Amino acid sequence: MRHIALLVALSLTVVAQNYTASQSTDHGVPVVRLTDSDHGVEVGILPSVGNIAYEMKVHGQNILYFPADLDEFQQRPTLAGIPFLAPWGNRLDQPAFWANGRKYVFDATLNNVHGANPIHGMLASSAYWRVTEVKADAHSAHVVSKLEFWKYPELMRQWPFAHEYEMTYTLAEGGLQVAITVTNLSSEPMPVAIGFHPFFRIPGVARNDWVGRIPARQRVITDTRLIPTGQFKPMDLDDPFLLENRTLDDGFVDLVRDPDGRARFYIASSGKTVEVLFGPKWQAAVVWEPNDSKGQPQPFVCFEPMAGITDAINLYHEGKYADLQTVPPGGKWSESFWVRTSGL
């Protein structure tokens, strides 16, 4: 029986050779790598820097914008790759938030929340992620990581809800699934205002030559601070639309979804496509397509899956936004988005 078990184990290892999952270091930075050799895709993740996926190479071409060396990035993190935004995504209209009828004012002396309109939460480059599983089998490769928010007083002082995040990157059939689960360990409902800020590119093709798709029926109206007013207007971009001579930093809602509830965004050019599919609990999208300080197109576009529109927490309190999601005491909230390519 021991010989049979050994043979079974060996055969599983052989079958699983199309997928690998490994932990190593690069320039002294811990890295998890997931590889799908059949489809020529490799994903690199940095658990110690926000658990960011910094590369998704398709036949050697990275479809994620990541301009830094790893050691430089660890010392001076910036937004690139696939950052996670929590406990809130994008801007707040004040250095405070409302939850369950109570106002929570941020403590500026802790130096982890900044400005009159705090942006992107506190975890985009957090070193508090802990890898709990790295595994490959015949069907996929994945890594699971956890951030126990409740353990860190400087986080709890700003967002006093005991909770945890579990993030899973799964590579299968040439596509990447990014799944997040929020577990509320506190005694009150917790607002869910999280999101991701992925940076996508088409390797070897200038941004002005791309077309894009935003599957939405409505755009979010904002003030001069890019804070939503609570009003919306009909979608006015073509499907698809040209990225040339255009910049965006806009919110979109009422997403058009397939029968599985997923909304399909993409950029495409020269027979190459990078597409992103939002699961149904990503109720809003922010799309960022900026120019640099000299007015030149930055070589990326961000399709950002968001649990709600920017400033959803405070707008809900003001009665201007009805779709704020919450997770009950002891409950969980889970959702995914997917990244796929063709023609690369």
Secondary structure, 3 states (H helix, E strand, C coil): CHHHHHHHHHHHHHHHHHEEEEEEEECCEEEEEEEECCCCEEEEEECCCCCEEEEEEECCEECECCCCCHHHHHHCCCCCCECEEECECCECCCCEEEECCEEEECCHHHCCCCCCCCECECCCCCCCCEEEEEEECCCCEEEEEEEEHHHCHHHHCCCCCCEEEEEEEEEECCEEEEEEEEEECCCCCEEEECEECCEECCCCCCHHHCEEECCEEEEEEECCCCCEEEEEEECCCCCCEECCCCCEEEEEEEECCCCCCCEEEEEEECCEEEEEEECCCCCEEEEEECECCCCCECCCEEEEEECCCCCHHHHHHCCCCCCCEEECCCCEEEEEEEEEEECC
